[in-house]
Amino acid sequence: MAETQRAHNHAPFVFLRFSVKRALKATIRTERSSMSIILLDIGNVIVSVDFLRFCKGVLSDGSSDLQAVFRKYCEGELKMKFEQGIIAPLDYLCMIGRDSLTRSMSHGEIRERWQDVFSPMEGAADGVELLSREHQLWIMSDTDPLHFAFLLTKYPLLRERERYYLSYEHGFMKNSPDAFRHVLQDSGIAAHEFILIDDKPENCKAAESVGIKSIRFETWPATITVLAAL
């Protein structure tokens, strides 16, 4: 009975691994020379993102207004400027440190809190490994220098990819077609050679507006199944 229960507890994880591999084998058996480059998102595709963890870590003693911290630093104009490279990392940390919403902390502690918001997505390691056997994987992410440096250190599967298109380097967010025009112009490769995998519908729409096919990410098995059918 105990062995049966243990087997049952592990069944969802085993099924996920099997589903990813089975779906990708179908992809590998298909001729895909015309769509060989995957533009792969990071947040909520390779890693999940929990900004409330940051908010709880920096919130001023005695305050309970997590949403105020979230709205100011984890979404909206300030965060977008940080991710576009308009605001430098130290300036962003200083803004947070001087804010009455946050408690007194060193810049180093604020940086650690800002970076410690990621967890691995289920199935990502297998999915990325298997996709890379058949496709070039280029990383394309709306991110900032602090997050990306941390992610490269923490998640080896992000390292040594063919190219990286990062918002803080080129200045474009993926909800704008200009981000994808930049990829096409910089690479010299036609739009039909690319497929975007991204969790945000607005980013998928922007890619499609310049002729790049897209898959809206929900789970790794589902994504690879859709990829095989394109």
Sequence and secondary structure as in RCSB ss.txt:
>XXXX:A:sequence
MAETQRAHNHAPFVFLRFSVKRALKATIRTERSSMSIILLDIGNVIVSVDFLRFCKGVLSDGSSDLQAVFRKYCE
GELKMKFEQGIIAPLDYLCMIGRDSLTRSMSHGEIRERWQDVFSPMEGAADGVELLSREHQLWIMSDTDPLHFAF
LLTKYPLLRERERYYLSYEHGFMKNSPDAFRHVLQDSGIAAHEFILIDDKPENCKAAESVGIKSIRFETWPATIT
VLAAL
>XXXX:A:secstr
 HHHHHHHHHHHHHHHHHHHHHHHHHHHTS  TTS EEEE  BTTTEEE HHHHHHHHB TT   HHHHHHHHTS
SHHHHHHHTTSS HHHHHHHHHH TTB    HHHHHHHHHTTEEE TTHHHHHHHHHHHSEEEEEE   HHHHHH
HHHH GGGTT S EEEHHHH   TTSHHHHHHHHHHH   GGGEEEEES HHHHHHHHHTT EEEE S HHHHHH
HHHH 
